[in-house]
Amino acid sequence: MFIIQLTYKVPLAEVDQYLEEHKLFLKKNYAQEVFLLSGRKQPRNGGIILAQAENMSGIHNIIGEDPFYRNGIAEYQVTEFLPSMANEAWQTLIQ
């Protein structure tokens, strides 16, 4: 599993210009069952994505498709982690 943290590098007015395209990117990766959760940080200075993939390289390939990445809108920090506990609804993700 991976936590992808986005931090905006540009004003929100510029972020908003790419927001619809970014949402399409998110929907594509939800459909492919790569992304599990996502949302804006509060305050609105970026976002968080919880993802699953075979390896870090796969995550970086996916990030490369994000319009926020391609257009220099956000910086990305990726943290890999190995879940060991979850509530009952999430148990299948850690087996």
URWO-V383276 format. One record per pair of residues at least 4 apart in sequence whose C-alpha atoms are under 8 Angstrom apart, sorted by the first residue. I is the first residue (numbers start at 1). J is the second residue. Records with the same first field share a line. If there is no record, write none. Layout:
I: J / J
This chain:
1: 50 / 51 / 52 / 53 / 80 / 81 / 82 / 83
2: 50 / 51 / 52 / 53 / 59 / 78 / 79 / 80 / 81
3: 48 / 49 / 50 / 51 / 78 / 79 / 80 / 81
4: 48 / 49 / 50 / 51 / 76 / 77 / 78 / 79
5: 46 / 47 / 48 / 49 / 76 / 77 / 78
6: 46 / 47 / 48 / 74 / 75 / 76 / 77
7: 45 / 46 / 47 / 74 / 75 / 76
8: 15 / 45 / 46 / 73 / 74 / 75
9: 72 / 73 / 74 / 75
10: 14 / 15 / 73 / 74
11: 15
12: 16
13: 17
14: 18 / 73
15: 19 / 68 / 73
16: 20
18: 22 / 67 / 68
19: 23
20: 24
21: 25 / 67
22: 26 / 66 / 67 / 68
23: 27
24: 28
25: 29 / 65 / 66 / 67
26: 30 / 35
27: 31
28: 32
29: 33 / 34 / 35
30: 34 / 35 / 36
33: 52
34: 51 / 52 / 53
35: 49 / 50 / 51 / 52
36: 49 / 50 / 51 / 52
37: 49 / 50 / 51
38: 47 / 48 / 49 / 50
39: 47 / 48 / 49
40: 44 / 45 / 46 / 47 / 48
41: 45 / 46 / 47 / 48
46: 74
53: 58 / 59
54: 58
55: 59
56: 60 / 80
57: 61
58: 62
59: 63
60: 64
61: 65
62: 66
63: 69
64: 69 / 70
65: 69 / 70
66: 70
67: 71
68: 72 / 73 / 74
69: 73 / 74 / 75
83: 94
84: 94
85: 91 / 94
86: 90 / 91 / 94
87: 91
90: 94
91: 95
